[in-house]
Amino acid sequence: MNIKSIGLDSAKTIFHLVGLNEHGKQVLKKKLRRSQLLAYFANLPPCTVAIEGCASAHHWKRELVKLGHRVKLLPAQHVKAHVRGNKNDYNDALALAEASRVPEMREVTCKSIDQQSIQALHRLRASALGDRTALSNQLRGLLAEFGIIFSRGINHIKGGLSGVLEDTGNDLTHTLRAALALKHAQFVQLDDLITELDQLIDEASEAHHEIALLKSAPGYGRILSSAYYSVIGDGKAFAKGRDASASVGIVPRQHSTGGKTVLLGISKRGDNYLRKMLINGARSVVNHAHKKDDALSVWVTQLVARRGKNKATVALANKLARIGWAIITSGKPYEENYAV
């Protein structure tokens, strides 16, 4: 049985395998439990293993590479075109095996354990931020029903809620005041959790000089720098900075035909969280660009005058993504007058 490529349909417990020979003919069809998978591949001669780039795919690639196999993580949307017949696990595995034989098929870059760890910290932080914002909005709405108005913003609730609970002159009943006190304690707990997660992100970032270099660029704070590294890594997966920005979805979406090029809004592909962080960082630079006279700030100021602040912010986010790639791949900090 001369197996050249294997499609591995991963799952929580049961894995389905379909193997093809050098002529593309199916020579293997097998079902394995999670505990059997690595032992089975350890006894196979080295071959190409295709896995859909989904949950736990990076873990399995790292493990299978240790066993000497060539592993490809394939985007699900590109594999779907190779699925034939009804939707089942074996057909999915066959589609993966066939897609892996296409020379132009793009691959998902495998993340290191450190990258995944930092990314997980960011996901936990984003979740805590969302919970705190939702709780803040809920408290503001409930108190408004009793004529107690808070301005928008976390700090107004954080600083003023305890005073409202202590004020006996308002219309809050004893039971409602007790319930709001519990919610206030939850708010403080979420605020402390976010602070602790920020510290953990800083600790994880200290081991990577790439993150320290990124902090030298405009718009790159500690949160954006670590988030950028967790997604882009060492940057070797991209040939140029535009490829890195395209992977985040902040380049124009193309819809061209008949030799006529049509560019639309940004594609919004890739990691939504990193794209949001880049745009937030760019917005900070845009807001202060008129106070500076370096080349980037002058370019931003002129762009704001021509196209408006929002379009200038997205254009700068695109540029920041490219700058980040250049910093990581060159190993040099940002130079304000490099072009000059």
PyMOL commands that set and color helices and strands:
alter all, ss='L'
color gray80, all
select helices_A, chain A and resi 34-42+57-66+76-82+89-99+113-144+154-166+174-205+209-214+222-232+241-248+272-291+295-307+309-330
alter helices_A, ss='H'
color red, helices_A
select strands_A, chain A and resi 5-9+14-20+26-33+48-52+70-74+252-254+263-266
alter strands_A, ss='S'
color yellow, strands_A
deselect
rebuild
show_as cartoon
